[in-house]
Amino acid sequence: MKFERSLVNAAASRNARSRAGFTLAEVLAALVFMAIVIPVALEGMHVASRAGSVAARKGEAARVAQRILNETIVTTNWTSGGTQSGTEYDGTRQFRWTVRNDAWGVDPTLTPLRLLSAEVVFAVQGQDYSVRMSTVVDSALSTNLSQ
């Protein structure tokens, strides 16, 4: 009886060992699955990285736009009309900016009001993005200040 039990245990052990490995089809299916998942995951990481970089640079570009608008208003450079542009550095990053002076067309009775807009362009991973800030200024005040 002991001998029969040991034969049964040995046979069961052999069957368990033969079933313990993966078949070729299972290995190939796993490789195909990984070939699909890995590129999708890498693209997701790339998109998340770009979104983080764009968000950080937008904050920097907003500070540059605010600084450009403030300097333009204080120095009354905007009164010469037209469009002004240049390049500004914030740390090691370069930002291209443009300031426009347009009529503020919201209320026609307020003709001395002008819309002053600063647009700052920056590059992230080879693609350009921009931030625009605007404010309304009174051209009558700038005329009085310059006299």
Backbone hydrogen bonds, N-H to C=O, Kabsch-Sander energy under -0.5 kcal/mol:
donor,donor_aa,acceptor,acceptor_aa,energy
5,R,1,M,-2.0
6,S,2,K,-2.2
7,L,3,F,-1.8
8,V,4,E,-2.3
9,N,5,R,-2.7
10,A,6,S,-2.1
11,A,7,L,-2.2
12,A,8,V,-2.4
13,S,9,N,-2.2
14,R,10,A,-2.1
15,N,11,A,-2.2
16,A,12,A,-2.1
17,R,13,S,-2.0
18,S,14,R,-1.9
19,R,15,N,-1.3
20,A,16,A,-0.6
20,A,17,R,-0.7
27,V,23,T,-2.0
28,L,24,L,-2.5
29,A,25,A,-2.3
30,A,26,E,-2.1
31,L,27,V,-2.2
32,V,28,L,-2.4
33,F,29,A,-2.3
34,M,30,A,-2.3
35,A,31,L,-2.2
36,I,32,V,-1.2
36,I,33,F,-0.5
37,V,33,F,-2.5
38,I,34,M,-2.4
40,V,36,I,-1.1
41,A,37,V,-2.6
42,L,38,I,-2.5
43,E,39,P,-2.3
44,G,40,V,-2.1
45,M,41,A,-2.1
46,H,42,L,-2.2
47,V,43,E,-2.5
48,A,44,G,-2.2
49,S,45,M,-2.4
50,R,46,H,-2.4
51,A,47,V,-2.5
52,G,48,A,-2.1
53,S,49,S,-2.3
54,V,50,R,-2.9
55,A,51,A,-2.2
56,A,52,G,-2.1
57,R,53,S,-2.5
58,K,54,V,-2.4
59,G,55,A,-1.6
60,E,56,A,-1.7
61,A,57,R,-3.1
62,A,58,K,-2.4
63,R,59,G,-1.7
64,V,60,E,-2.1
65,A,61,A,-2.7
66,Q,62,A,-2.4
67,R,63,R,-2.3
68,I,64,V,-2.7
69,L,65,A,-2.6
70,N,66,Q,-2.5
71,E,67,R,-2.6
72,T,68,I,-2.5
73,I,69,L,-2.4
74,V,70,N,-2.7
75,T,71,E,-2.4
76,T,73,I,-0.6
77,N,72,T,-1.1
78,W,72,T,-0.9
79,T,76,T,-1.0
80,S,77,N,-1.2
81,G,78,W,-1.6
84,Q,99,V,-2.5
86,G,97,W,-2.0
88,E,95,F,-3.1
90,D,93,R,-2.3
91,G,89,Y,-0.5
93,R,90,D,-1.5
95,F,88,E,-2.9
96,R,121,V,-2.3
97,W,86,G,-2.6
98,T,119,E,-2.0
99,V,84,Q,-3.2
100,R,117,S,-2.7
101,N,82,G,-1.0
102,D,100,R,-0.5
102,D,115,L,-2.6
104,W,113,L,-1.5
105,G,103,A,-1.1
107,D,104,W,-0.5
110,L,107,D,-1.7
111,T,109,T,-0.8
113,L,110,L,-1.2
114,R,137,V,-3.0
115,L,102,D,-3.3
116,L,114,R,-0.7
116,L,135,T,-3.1
117,S,100,R,-2.3
117,S,115,L,-0.6
118,A,133,M,-3.3
119,E,98,T,-2.9
120,V,131,V,-3.1
121,V,96,R,-3.5
122,F,129,Y,-2.7
124,V,127,Q,-2.6
127,Q,124,V,-1.7
129,Y,122,F,-3.0
131,V,120,V,-2.3
133,M,118,A,-2.7
135,T,116,L,-2.2
137,V,114,R,-2.7
139,S,112,P,-3.2
139,S,137,V,-0.7
141,L,138,D,-0.5
142,S,138,D,-1.3
143,T,139,S,-1.6
144,N,140,A,-1.8
145,L,141,L,-2.3
146,S,142,S,-1.9
147,Q,143,T,-0.8
